[in-house]
Amino acid sequence: MEVINQPGTLICNRCGHVNDERAFFCSNCGAPIGSRAGSGSRYQSPPQYDQYERPYSDGLPLISLLVTIFGFFVAGFIGPLIGVILGHVSLSRLRRSGQEQGKGLAVASLVIGYAMLILGLILLIALGVFVGWAVFNHPEGWEWSNM
Protein backbone atom coordinates (compact mmCIF):
# COMPACT_ATOMS: atom_id res chain seq x y z
CA MET A 1 0.00 0.00 0.00
CA GLU A 2 1.47 3.38 -0.98
CA VAL A 3 1.07 6.25 1.44
CA ILE A 4 0.31 9.58 -0.20
CA ASN A 5 1.48 12.66 1.63
CA GLN A 6 -1.57 14.75 2.38
CA PRO A 7 -1.35 18.51 2.94
CA GLY A 8 -0.37 19.27 6.53
CA THR A 9 1.42 15.96 7.08
CA LEU A 10 4.97 14.60 6.95
CA ILE A 11 5.91 11.00 6.25
CA CYS A 12 8.68 9.35 8.30
CA ASN A 13 11.53 8.09 6.14
CA ARG A 14 12.27 5.21 8.53
CA CYS A 15 8.87 3.66 9.26
CA GLY A 16 6.51 5.43 6.84
CA HIS A 17 4.21 6.73 9.59
CA VAL A 18 2.17 9.84 8.73
CA ASN A 19 2.94 12.70 11.16
CA ASP A 20 1.68 16.24 11.69
CA GLU A 21 3.61 18.86 9.66
CA ARG A 22 4.74 20.56 12.87
CA ALA A 23 6.48 17.39 14.10
CA PHE A 24 10.23 17.22 14.30
CA PHE A 25 10.31 13.54 15.23
CA CYS A 26 8.15 10.62 14.19
CA SER A 27 5.43 9.88 16.73
CA ASN A 28 5.74 6.15 15.92
CA CYS A 29 9.49 5.40 15.93
CA GLY A 30 11.05 8.67 17.16
CA ALA A 31 13.28 9.17 14.12
CA PRO A 32 14.02 12.74 12.95
CA ILE A 33 11.71 13.85 10.17
CA GLY A 34 13.31 15.53 7.15
CA SER A 35 15.81 18.38 7.32
CA ARG A 36 13.80 20.16 10.03
CA ALA A 37 14.75 17.64 12.70
CA GLY A 38 17.67 19.50 14.22
CA SER A 39 16.84 23.07 13.27
CA GLY A 40 14.49 24.06 16.05
CA SER A 41 14.67 21.18 18.44
CA ARG A 42 15.37 21.69 22.10
CA TYR A 43 17.10 18.36 22.21
CA GLN A 44 20.47 18.19 20.57
CA SER A 45 22.87 15.32 20.31
CA PRO A 46 25.93 15.63 22.52
CA PRO A 47 29.02 17.03 20.80
CA GLN A 48 31.47 14.50 19.47
CA TYR A 49 34.95 14.88 20.91
CA ASP A 50 38.09 13.64 19.27
CA GLN A 51 40.70 11.83 21.21
CA TYR A 52 42.74 14.09 23.49
CA GLU A 53 45.79 15.49 21.74
CA ARG A 54 48.69 16.48 23.93
CA PRO A 55 49.83 20.10 23.40
CA TYR A 56 52.88 20.47 21.18
CA SER A 57 55.91 21.42 23.21
CA ASP A 58 59.46 20.59 22.28
CA GLY A 59 61.13 23.18 24.52
CA LEU A 60 62.64 25.12 21.61
CA PRO A 61 61.03 28.47 22.62
CA LEU A 62 62.60 28.22 26.08
CA ILE A 63 65.95 27.18 24.63
CA SER A 64 65.92 30.12 22.22
CA LEU A 65 65.24 32.56 25.08
CA LEU A 66 68.01 31.09 27.24
CA VAL A 67 70.52 31.09 24.35
CA THR A 68 69.61 34.70 23.58
CA ILE A 69 70.18 35.93 27.13
CA PHE A 70 73.01 33.75 28.42
CA GLY A 71 74.69 33.32 25.04
CA PHE A 72 75.54 37.01 25.12
CA PHE A 73 77.72 36.49 28.20
CA VAL A 74 79.34 33.34 26.81
CA ALA A 75 79.77 34.06 23.10
CA GLY A 76 79.24 37.80 22.79
CA PHE A 77 76.92 38.84 20.00
CA ILE A 78 76.91 35.37 18.46
CA GLY A 79 74.61 34.20 21.30
CA PRO A 80 71.76 36.62 20.54
CA LEU A 81 72.15 35.89 16.82
CA ILE A 82 71.72 32.15 17.42
CA GLY A 83 68.85 32.91 19.82
CA VAL A 84 67.05 34.97 17.16
CA ILE A 85 67.44 32.16 14.63
CA LEU A 86 66.09 29.61 17.13
CA GLY A 87 63.23 31.99 17.99
CA HIS A 88 62.18 32.18 14.33
CA VAL A 89 62.42 28.39 13.98
CA SER A 90 60.30 27.83 17.11
CA LEU A 91 57.65 30.34 15.95
CA SER A 92 57.50 28.61 12.60
CA ARG A 93 57.00 25.22 14.27
CA LEU A 94 54.31 26.62 16.56
CA ARG A 95 52.41 28.13 13.62
CA ARG A 96 52.55 24.86 11.68
CA SER A 97 51.31 22.85 14.66
CA GLY A 98 48.58 25.38 15.55
CA GLN A 99 49.64 25.52 19.20
CA GLU A 100 49.87 28.65 21.28
CA GLN A 101 51.89 27.23 24.17
CA GLY A 102 55.42 28.66 24.08
CA LYS A 103 54.62 31.46 21.63
CA GLY A 104 55.32 34.13 24.25
CA LEU A 105 58.77 32.71 24.98
CA ALA A 106 59.64 32.65 21.29
CA VAL A 107 58.48 36.25 20.81
CA ALA A 108 60.40 37.34 23.93
CA SER A 109 63.49 35.64 22.53
CA LEU A 110 63.12 37.56 19.27
CA VAL A 111 62.55 40.92 20.97
CA ILE A 112 65.46 40.54 23.38
CA GLY A 113 67.73 39.10 20.68
CA TYR A 114 67.05 41.89 18.20
CA ALA A 115 67.47 44.51 20.95
CA MET A 116 70.85 43.02 21.92
CA LEU A 117 71.97 42.90 18.28
CA ILE A 118 70.96 46.52 17.66
CA LEU A 119 72.63 47.63 20.91
CA GLY A 120 75.77 45.72 19.92
CA LEU A 121 75.79 47.36 16.50
CA ILE A 122 75.46 50.80 18.09
CA LEU A 123 78.32 50.04 20.50
CA LEU A 124 80.48 48.74 17.66
CA ILE A 125 79.89 51.93 15.65
CA ALA A 126 80.65 54.06 18.73
CA LEU A 127 83.89 52.14 19.30
CA GLY A 128 84.86 52.65 15.65
CA VAL A 129 84.17 56.37 15.90
CA PHE A 130 86.21 56.64 19.10
CA VAL A 131 89.18 54.76 17.66
CA GLY A 132 88.99 56.77 14.42
CA TRP A 133 88.90 60.01 16.36
CA ALA A 134 91.86 58.92 18.50
CA VAL A 135 93.95 57.93 15.47
CA PHE A 136 93.25 60.95 13.29
CA ASN A 137 93.52 63.59 16.00
CA HIS A 138 97.11 62.76 16.94
CA PRO A 139 99.52 63.79 14.17
CA GLU A 140 102.35 61.68 15.57
CA GLY A 141 100.14 58.60 15.52
CA TRP A 142 98.19 56.77 18.12
CA GLU A 143 99.80 54.55 20.70
CA TRP A 144 98.54 52.76 23.75
CA SER A 145 100.61 55.06 25.88
CA ASN A 146 98.41 57.97 24.75
CA MET A 147 95.45 56.48 26.55
Number of C-alpha atoms within 10 A of each C-alpha: 3 5 9 10 11 11 8 9 15 22 19 20 13 13 12 14 15 18 19 15 13 10 15 21 20 22 15 13 12 12 15 17 20 14 8 13 16 15 9 9 10 6 8 10 6 6 6 6 6 6 6 6 6 6 11 14 16 12 11 19 29 21 17 29 25 17 25 30 17 14 19 20 13 11 11 14 19 16 23 30 20 16 28 26 16 23 29 17 15 25 22 14 18 21 11 9 12 11 14 13 13 18 19 13 21 26 19 18 28 25 16 17 27 17 13 20 20 13 13 15 13 12 12 12 12 12 12 12 12 11 13 12 12 15 14 11 11 11 7 8 10 16 10 5 5 8 6
